[in-house]
Amino acid sequence: MAIQINIEKNFKGFALKSVFESNTSATGILGASGSGKSMTLRCIAGIETPDRGKIVINGRTVFDSEKKINLKPQERRIGYLFQNYALFPTMTVKDNILCGYRGEKGQREEKARDFMKRYQLEVLENRYPSQLSGGQQQRVALARMMIGEPEAILLDEPFSALDGYLKDVLQKDMQEFLKQYQGDMLMVTHSRDEAFRFCNELMLLKDGKTLIFGDTRKLFEQPQLLEAARLTGCKNSSRIERMGEYQVFALDWGISLRTEQKVELDMTHIAIRGHWIRPSEKAGENCLVFEDVPMGILAGKNAGMKVCAVEDSYSKEQMEQKKKLADYYIKDYDEVLNQTFEVLK
């Protein structure tokens, strides 16, 4: 199973250039609103036509601008789950499902019964979308998509309109559905959690351009690019100055850090995700406290922490006492950034 995309489409004030090749059954496109995610899906489905490029699904070319290939949507064998499910409001559950049927007319009723049973919709067949819950609407949309026996399915922000408990329930339902589906799945989302949960490979899209594509977990652990780190939810980053093969100085944090990974010459930033920070095993370990009065310094030391005494006008006459108790001494916080603080014995 494979999806190969290399397309361009120009609009007034916006240009889409989407490039990736997936070899796994679950691929995601992650990006902010307006980055071109849904437009990429619409081009793959045949709803929109790229200006140039090529789209190959499981070895079958469905679009090639050079060879003048542009299969109609119904010929592409691709299922599309729209963002708001796009059920026809004046059609019953059964009729909505049959909209996706592409087989022989004589088997329509049998197929409809089969898919209503498969998605637990039998007792709802004569109801209209407005009479269904969010979960029931999703099942109708899935049944309509799958009755056409697609080789690949496209999921366009399937949980964006939901919140809280319902979203969690439907995500679990979707996971069960995808376990049974044998084809390729391509999901568009702006949610990092959904991308991590559902997708084995991930393309990061920004302003219509592919930033990077690769294994989802590797991209979250080592995004390679600062913009990729931000898109995957890493908010803590700093410019760095290389101090050695395994050491950097974080310019924005004012601290020196040792690394397990070799620091390459072209590296410009370091980033730390919140869940990477582990609590120390001992009280006060790897902890520095800033205090401006002797009692505060003493409290920090008694708690087993390193203490930096800060000079201020209120306790200036207690400077010697503060130096006797503390580990470090500064006159202002710039000394921390410049590493000109006084180390006390």
DRENZANU-802652 format. One record per residue (C-alpha): y negated, x negated, z negated; residue in three letters. Coordinates in pm, whole numbers, plus 32768, in hexadecimal, padded with zeros to 4 digits. Example, Ala and Ser with C-alpha at 12.3 -4.5 7.8 and 13.67 -1.06 7.14 Angstrom:
BEGIN
81C27B327CF4ALA
806A7AA97D36SER
//
This chain:
BEGIN
800080008000MET
7EA97F78805BALA
7D447FE680A1ILE
7C667F098178GLN
7AF37F5D818FILE
79DD7EA58248ASN
78C97F9882A5ILE
77507FA882CFGLU
766F80D782DBLYS
74F480D582E3ASN
740A81DF825FPHE
729481E9823CLYS
724E80FE811AGLY
73BE80C180CBPHE
74D57FF48169ALA
7644800E8109LEU
77287EE3813DLYS
78757F238093SER
79857E1980B0VAL
7AD27E017FF8PHE
7C497DF2802DGLU
7D2C7E857F24SER
7E9F7E447F04ASN
7EE07F1A7DD0THR
7F1180907DAESER
7DE080CA7CCEALA
7C8D80437D38THR
7B3480917CB1GLY
79CB80787D25ILE
78DC80477C02LEU
7764805A7C25GLY
762A81097BB1ALA
75B682557C42SER
752D82257DA1GLY
75EA80E17DE1SER
76B381727F04GLY
77FC81C37E55LYS
7824832A7ECDSER
77A682D18029MET
78BE81CF8042THR
79BD82DF7FEFLEU
792383D180E9ARG
794082C981FACYS
7AAD828881A2ILE
7AF783FE81A6ALA
7A4C842D82F7GLY
793985108271ILE
7837840582CEGLU
784F830D83EDTHR
77F9819E83B1PRO
771080F284A8ASP
780A7FD984CDARG
79427F4C842EGLY
7AAE7F9983F2LYS
7B82806F8305ILE
7CFA803C82E7VAL
7DD981108204ILE
7F3D809281D1ASN
7F377FD48319GLY
7EAD80FA83E1ARG
7D4F80D1846FTHR
7C85820F8439VAL
7B36817D84A6PHE
7ADA8053857FASP
7981804B861DSER
79DF7F388717GLU
7B197FE98791LYS
7A7181408789LYS
7B6F81C9868FILE
7AEF82E185AFASN
7BFD83D18538LEU
7B93852B84C4LYS
7BA68569834APRO
7CDC8645836CGLN
7D8A85348437GLU
7D5584238333ARG
7E4F84AA8234ARG
7D56846C811DILE
7D2185517FF2GLY
7BC485747F5DTYR
7B7A85ED7DFCLEU
7A0886407DF6PHE
792785FA7CCEGLN
790587697C6AASN
7A5787C87D06TYR
79A288907E1CALA
7A7C89C67DFBLEU
7A198AEC7ED6PHE
79858BEE7DE5PRO
79E88D207EB2THR
7B548CB27EDCMET
7C708CE07DE7THR
7D378BBF7D56VAL
7E478BF27E58LYS
7D568BFC7F7EASP
7C9C8AC77F02ASN
7DE58A077EF6ILE
7E488A7A8052LEU
7D0389EA80DECYS
7DA6889580C0GLY
7EEC88F78170TYR
7F2C884F82C1ARG
809788B28304GLY
814689C783C2GLU
80C38B288391LYS
82198BB0833BGLY
822B8AD58204GLN
80D08B21817AARG
813D8C1C8072GLU
82648B497FFEGLU
818A8A137FE1LYS
807B8AD07F25ALA
817B8B517E29ARG
820F89F57E03ASP
80BF89517DB9PHE
80478A657CD1MET
81878A367C0ALYS
816688BB7C11ARG
800488CA7B84TYR
804689EC7A95GLN
7F668AE27B4FLEU
805A8BFF7B96GLU
7FB98CFB7AAAVAL
7E608CA07B2FLEU
7E9E8CC97CA5GLU
7DB78DF87CCCASN
7C9D8D767BF4ARG
7B568CE97C7ATYR
7AC38B937C1BPRO
79BE8C327B35SER
7ADC8CC67A68GLN
7B818B717A2CLEU
7B518A667924SER
7AEF89037985GLY
7C57888E7966GLY
7CD789AD7A3CGLN
7BD289657B48GLN
7C3F87FB7B51GLN
7DAB885F7B7EARG
7D4E89487C9EVAL
7C89882F7D44ALA
7DAF87407D17LEU
7EA4883F7DA6ALA
7DC0887B7ED3ARG
7DAA87047F0DMET
7F1E86BD7EE4MET
7FA487E17FB3ILE
7F30871F80E5GLY
801F86018083GLU
7F1684EE8099PRO
7F6E837D80BEGLU
7E3F83247FEAALA
7D5D83E57EFEILE
7BEA83B77EB8LEU
7B60841C7D64LEU
79E584427D5DASP
796784307BF4GLU
7A7485277B80PRO
79FC852F7A16PHE
788385077A39SER
7831867679FAALA
7908868578BFLEU
78D08616775CASP
798185E97611GLY
7AD5868475D7TYR
7B00871B7734LEU
7AC285CB77DDLYS
7BC885237701ASP
7CC986347749VAL
7C91862A78C2LEU
7C9E84AE78CBGLN
7DF584BC7826LYS
7E6285C37921ASP
7DE584E87A3EMET
7EA783BC79B9GLN
7FE6848A79BDGLU
7F9A85027B1EPHE
7F5F839F7B9DLEU
80A883257B05LYS
816284187BE7GLN
808E83DE7D20TYR
812A82DF7E0DGLN
7FFF829B7EF0GLY
7EB981DB7ECBASP
7D9F82507DE9MET
7C3281EC7E10LEU
7B4B825E7CF8MET
79D082557CF2VAL
792E824B7B9BTHR
77FB81D77ADFHIS
78C881CB799DSER
794B80757936ARG
7A4A811A7852ASP
7ADA81E8796FGLU
7AE680BA7A57ALA
7BA27FEF7952PHE
7C8B810F78FDARG
7CF1817E7A5BPHE
7CC3805A7B4ACYS
7D937F207B84ASN
7C917E8D7C71GLU
7B1B7EC37C74LEU
79F67E9B7D61MET
789D7E7D7CC8LEU
778F7F197DA1LEU
76187EE27D77LYS
75067F697E5BASP
76037FAD7F6EGLY
76997E4F7F6BLYS
77E87DD57EECTHR
77A67CE67DCBLEU
790B7C7E7D85ILE
7A6F7D037DA2PHE
7BA17CA77CD7GLY
7C967CF57BC1ASP
7BEF7DEA7AD0THR
7C4B7D39798EARG
7BEA7BE57A16LYS
7A997C6D7A88LEU
7A547CF1792CPHE
7ABF7BA97889GLU
7A177ABF7982GLN
79237B7B7A63PRO
78B07A397B12GLN
77567ACB7B5BLEU
76447B337A67LEU
76167C817B1AGLU
778D7CBA7B0BALA
778A7C767994ALA
76767D787965ARG
77257E7C7A3ELEU
78627E547971THR
779D7E957832GLY
77587D3A77A5CYS
75F97D4E770FLYS
75F67C05764FASN
75A07AEA773ESER
74D579AD7731SER
7462789C781CARG
7515775777D3ILE
74DF75E377E1GLU
761D751D781DARG
765574217704MET
77B273B07767GLY
78F37420780DGLU
793D751076EFTYR
77EA7543764BGLN
76AC760176A3VAL
7561764A75FFPHE
750777BD7614ALA
739177AD765ELEU
734779197608ASP
7411791374C6TRP
73B077B77451GLY
7513774E73FCILE
761376527474SER
776976DA74D6LEU
78B876387522ARG
798C76D97631THR
7AFF76EA7682GLU
7AB076FF77F5GLN
7A2075CD78A4LYS
78AA75F178DEVAL
787475C27A54GLU
773375257AD6LEU
76C376667B86ASP
76E577497A53MET
759777DF79EBTHR
75E878E278DBHIS
76D4792E77C1ILE
772C7A8E774EALA
77E87B157622ILE
787E7C717602ARG
78687D1674AEGLY
79E17D3D7485HIS
7A0F7BC574B5TRP
795F7B7F736AILE
7A637B667257ARG
7A167B7E70E3PRO
7A427A387025SER
7B787A136F4EGLU
7AAF79936E27LYS
79767A256D8CALA
7841797A6E16GLY
78F878B56F22GLU
78297881705FASN
7709793B6FBDCYS
75A578BE6F8CLEU
74AF79766EACVAL
7334794E6EB8PHE
728479776D67GLU
712279336CEEASP
714B79456B73VAL
7231787E6A87PRO
72E779B36A06MET
73427A1B6B69GLY
73BB78BB6BBAILE
749078B76A7FLEU
75277A0B6AD4ALA
758A798F6C2FGLY
762578516BA4LYS
76E679146A9DASN
777379EC6BB7ALA
77F878B06C5DGLY
770078A96D7FMET
7626779B6E15LYS
74B677DC6DC9VAL
737C77726E80CYS
724377796DA9ALA
710877F96E55VAL
6FAF77806DF3GLU
6EAD788D6DACASP
6D5D78A36CFESER
6DE679816BE8TYR
6EE778826B68SER
6E51773D6BEALYS
6E3876AD6A8CGLU
6FB176DC6A69GLN
6FFD76016B97MET
70B374F16AD2GLU
718A75EC6A18GLN
71E176976B61LYS
7242754B6BFFLYS
732874F86ADDLYS
73E576406B08LEU
73EC76666C85ALA
74AA75B86D9EASP
738B75B96E99TYR
721075DF6E8CTYR
711B76606F93ILE
6FA576996F9ELYS
6FC5779570BBASP
70DD78227193TYR
707E775172C3ASP
7120762C720EGLU
726F76DF7234VAL
7240770673ABLEU
71C5759F73CFASN
72CF751972E1GLN
71C374677211THR
7224750B70C5PHE
725874356F91GLU
73BF73FC6F25VAL
73D673E96DAALEU
74D873256CE4LYS
//
